[in-house]
Every structure is written in structure tokens, then in C-alpha cells.
Amino acid sequence: QVQLVESGGGLVQPGGSLRLSCAASGFTLDDYGIGWFRQAPGKEREGVLCINSSGGSIYYVLSLKGRFTISRDNAKNTVYLQMNSLKPDDTAVYYCARKYYGCSRYGSQYDVWGQGTPVTVSS
């Protein structure tokens, strides 16, 4: 079964950290780019980060460099989003999605999506 499942979200205080996981099944990560998107309350969905099939990272929100890092573990068929120094405006539902070879900021180019994991940054 081709599937992506996000986990790791929750409530965290400003300045804290979370690591989100995107577990893939039914396909091999080597063939796909995996993007992280987020949708904050009252805002439209935006692309955040993507890791391509070669392991390279692309930031679609440049201000997140230094705070967010994407990585993958091919043995576990899982992509991670490490989020540090979290801010209240990082609050959103975070989704992972796949695109065949390569990355894009446009969600319409991704063919499989997870259900999302909510992240709330609040004191």
C-alpha cells in the first residue's frame, strides 16, 4: 500500500523543539522527493522544505534555515523534519507528500499525502 503517515506533532513551548516523522510504505524513498507543507489557522497551505531523491534539501521558506532541518533514513523508509527554536507562528498542521524525482513548492505536483500532524507552539 502506498502511504505516508506523519507523527511527532504536539504542544510545545516557544523555543522548544520537535521532530516530525513521515513514514513511507509501498514505495522506495530513493525514487522520490518528499516535501513538508504546513497550513496554519486562517492561512493557506505553504511548502516548507523538501528532500529530493539524492538527499539534497530545498527550503521554500528561507527564514527557516538554521531552525528546520529535513533528513531521511532509507533503512527505515522515513523522512524527518527537525524543528528547533519554535515560534508561535510555526503553529500549523504539518503534512508530508511525495513527488516523483525532485522537489517543488507546488502541492499540486505531489501525488500522495499524509493526513497531517498538528503542531501547536504556545506558552
N, C-alpha and C positions, 0 to 999 in steps of 0.2 A: 504494500500500500504506500503510495506517495503521500507523504505527510510531513508537516513541520509543526512542532509543539514548543511553545515558549514557556519558560518558567523562570522563577527567581525574583519576580516583582514583589512589591510590598510597600510598607510605610517606612520611611527613613527620615531622619532629621537633616536639616540643611548642613552641608559639609560632610555628610556621610557617604558611604559607598554601597553599591550593589553590583552584583554580577548576574546578568541575564544569560540564560541558555536558550539555544534554539536547536532542538534535537531533530535530525532529519532521518527519515526512513523511506525505503523504497527507491532510493537513488544514491549515487555517489557524489560527495561534495566536490571531488576533483573536476567534475564536468560543469559546475555551476558557480555563478556568483550568488552570494547571499547578502541581501540588504536588510538593514534595520530601518524601520519607519516608526514615526510616532504621531499620535493625534492627541493634542491637549484639549481640555474642555473649552468649547467655544471657538476652536481653531480648526483649520483644515489639516489634513494629513501631510506630513513632510518627510522627505527622505533624510536620514541622519548619517548613516555610514554604510559602506558595502565592502565586502571582501570578495575579490574575484577568484577565478579558478586557479590562478597561480599564487594566491596568498597575498596579493597586494591590497592595500587599504585605500579607499577613496572617501574623503569627507565631503558631505554635501552641506553641512553646517560648519563653516570653517572655524567659528569660535569654539567649537568643541574639541579642537586639537589641544592636547595637554590634559584633558579631563576624561574623554571617552576613548576607548581602545577596542578594536574588533580583532578577534583571533579565531582560530579553528583548531580542532583536534580531529584529524581524519580517522584515527583509530576508533574514536567514539562517535564519529559522524555528527559532530556537534560544533556549532558556532557560538561564540560568546561575545557579549558586549559588557566590558568592564566600565563602570560609571563611577567616577570619583568626584569629590568636591561638589556634590549635588546641590542644586539650587531649586527654589520653589517653582521656577518656570520650566524645570525639567519634568514636572508632573504631567503625565500623559499615559495613554495605553501604548505600549511598545509592541510592534509586530515585526516578525521576520518573514522574508519572502525570497523566492528563488528566481533567478534568471539564467537561461542557458548561456554559458560562457560570457563573462563580463558583467559589468555593473551599469546601472542607470539611476538617475534621480527620479525617474518617472515610474510610478507604481503600475501604470498600465502595461509596462513591459515585463512584469513578473507574472508567472503563471500559477504559482502555488503560494498560499499564505497560511500562516498560523492564525490561531484565534486571538492572540494578543495576551499580554500580561500587564496589569496596571502597576504603575509606579507613582507613588504619592510622596512628595518631599514637603514636609511640614513639621513645624515645631509644636 
